[in-house]
């Protein structure tokens, strides 16, 4: 498995935020770099998750699917899947 190349990313943050990162990283026995890297990864994952949720909402709205329809649709989908697997 190839290791991804690490690049330097210089950012500017307020001193108070830098101090918070330093304290939080120290509390977790991590480097500030590792702490910030994880924070960025989590933020990007959350953004993708929210975009996917919005995509689902928009499609549900277009097709007239409501939250009340979900249990029935999930059950139907599972039933179709189990029939295909037989």
C-alpha positions as CSV (number, residue, x, y, z in Angstrom):
1,X,0.0,0.0,0.0
2,X,1.4,3.4,-1.1
3,X,1.7,6.1,1.5
4,X,0.1,9.4,0.5
5,X,2.6,12.3,0.0
6,X,2.4,14.8,2.8
7,X,2.4,18.5,1.8
8,X,2.9,21.6,4.0
9,X,-0.2,23.8,4.4
10,X,0.5,27.2,6.0
11,X,-2.5,28.8,7.6
12,X,-3.1,31.8,9.7
13,X,-5.4,31.6,12.7
14,X,-6.1,33.9,15.6
15,X,-3.8,33.4,18.5
16,X,-6.6,32.3,20.8
17,X,-7.5,29.5,18.3
18,X,-3.9,28.4,18.1
19,X,-3.8,28.2,21.9
20,X,-7.0,26.1,21.9
21,X,-5.5,23.7,19.3
22,X,-2.3,23.4,21.3
23,X,-4.2,22.6,24.5
24,X,-6.5,20.1,22.9
25,X,-3.7,18.3,21.0
26,X,-1.7,18.1,24.2
27,X,-4.7,16.7,26.1
28,X,-5.0,14.0,23.5
29,X,-1.2,13.3,23.4
30,X,-1.1,14.4,19.7
31,X,0.7,16.9,17.7
32,X,-1.2,20.0,16.6
33,X,-0.7,18.9,13.0
34,X,-2.5,15.6,13.7
35,X,-5.2,17.3,15.6
36,X,-5.8,19.9,12.8
37,X,-5.6,17.2,10.1
38,X,-8.4,15.2,11.8
39,X,-10.5,18.3,12.3
40,X,-10.2,19.1,8.5
41,X,-11.1,15.5,7.6
42,X,-14.1,15.5,9.8
43,X,-15.3,18.8,8.5
44,X,-15.0,17.7,4.9
45,X,-16.8,14.4,5.7
46,X,-19.6,16.4,7.4
47,X,-19.9,18.7,4.4
48,X,-20.2,15.6,2.1
49,X,-22.8,14.1,4.4
50,X,-24.9,17.3,4.5
51,X,-24.7,17.6,0.7
52,X,-25.9,14.0,0.4
53,X,-28.8,14.7,2.8
54,X,-29.8,17.7,0.8
55,X,-29.7,15.7,-2.4
56,X,-32.0,13.1,-0.8
57,X,-34.3,15.8,0.4
58,X,-34.5,17.4,-3.0
59,X,-35.2,14.1,-4.7
60,X,-37.8,13.1,-2.1
61,X,-39.5,16.5,-2.6
62,X,-39.5,16.0,-6.4
63,X,-41.0,12.5,-6.2
64,X,-43.4,13.4,-3.4
65,X,-41.9,11.0,-0.8
66,X,-42.4,12.0,2.8
67,X,-40.8,10.9,6.0
68,X,-43.9,8.9,6.8
69,X,-43.2,6.9,3.6
70,X,-39.7,5.8,4.6
71,X,-40.5,2.7,6.8
72,X,-42.7,1.3,4.0
73,X,-40.1,2.0,1.3
74,X,-37.3,0.5,3.3
75,X,-39.3,-2.6,4.0
76,X,-40.2,-2.9,0.3
77,X,-36.5,-2.4,-0.7
78,X,-35.4,-5.1,1.7
79,X,-38.0,-7.5,0.5
80,X,-36.9,-6.9,-3.1
81,X,-33.3,-7.5,-2.1
82,X,-34.1,-10.7,-0.3
83,X,-36.1,-12.0,-3.2
84,X,-33.1,-11.3,-5.6
85,X,-30.8,-13.1,-3.3
86,X,-32.8,-16.3,-3.4
